[in-house]
């Protein structure tokens, strides 16, 4: 499946860790964990 901004994927946010400048987010997507780092 091609991913775009319009796709809606079933997901669950598992963990959010906020730091001074970045946040680390762990998301469960279909049984796989996806880690993402966001700059605040």
Secondary structure as UniProt FT lines:
FT   TURN            5..6
FT   STRAND          11..18
FT   STRAND          22..29
FT   TURN            30..31
FT   STRAND          32..39
//
